[in-house]
């Protein structure tokens, strides 16, 4: 049996001692081979083209050309090369710029040996996958008529965005359980956390997800099914594919609305349903998730501030031409409260199509244990309501093929 190929690494730093320190640290990693070193960004580009390493360990602050500019240029010239950025500063602005330039990882100097080795191994695995993909012969896809460049069944999947203009109404709980309800072997489903600063999807599914939204949005221009499958995390009990929010709130700014638009449109080629959890602020990513949604699950509660906010959003929906895509849902419905779904629907001229009952004990236990209640027990009243909502989504999907096209205020 042949031994696995080593991860070929290029080290870039303007200080010779720093280059040697990195080299010595990597000598303890048997799966790594250092194939060269560069003292500035321009030399890094030249050696990357010549040597074609798998991973470049790149310092940020260098004369002539800094590491971020070099990273961007290398990724354009040889897309399979993965960049691990090193910086003496852990400033979030550096991190954002590095990720936008196409860096795979960001470490603070000096890195720990285990930390550096793990980053190189992760980046090396991605490089191997992407290099293999570029060597695979795909038919050209220069025009629409030439069809997709991937040998992948087109799903024409439906995008379902769960949104409330008022925070704390339970959107994440609804999105998670709805996605689990829609997931099956015949209807593969993806769950995306577009509550980018403080998303809770990982918690809802009891996972410390190693990958996140930036791992796909940063590569959205070169995305293909293999990259998606590599990044998506599978929720083992249900088979649901999950994409968590970034690990730090400051990284939310890295993700743009345009990236979200391109990502979710691509995912419709792979999944029957794409369920998107959002936060209440109409950021560019949230607006993109709403604009391209086939169905918008608009969530209210029986509280007056929540109803007022939904009324304001419905006015915006009228202006944007997206009201016909809305499924209006009342969460935490308590029959003891005089504000009924019928009254709210009449007042806002948008009927409430699903009421999710107030079952705090069931829901809180579900969240704290990271076990979706719809997966745990389908006989719970709250589970039945989510299954009813899923049935309505499935029923409406074919009908909406005739609705106004998504994007650009209902225009193609």
Secondary structure, 3 states (H helix, E strand, C coil): CCCCCCEEEEEECCCHHHHHHHHHHHCCCCCEEEEEEECCHHHHHHHHHHHCCCEEEEECCCCCCCHHHHHHHHHHHCCCCEEEEEECCCCHHHHHHHHHHCCCEEEECCCCHHHHHHHHHHHHHHHHHHHHHHHCCCCCCCCHHHCCCCCCCCCCCEEEEEECCCCCCCHHHHHHHHHHHHCECCECEEEEEECCCCCCHHHHCCCCCCCECHHHHCCHHHCCHHHHHHHCEEECCCCEEEEECCCCHHHHHHCCHHHHHHHHHHHCCCCCEEEEEECCCCCHHHHHHHHCCCEEEEEECCCHHHHHHHHHHHHHHHHHCCHHHEEEEEEEECCCCCCCHHHHHHHHCCCEEEEEECCHHHHHHHHHHCCCHHHHCCCCHHHHHHHHHHHHHHHHHHHHHHCCCCCCCCCC
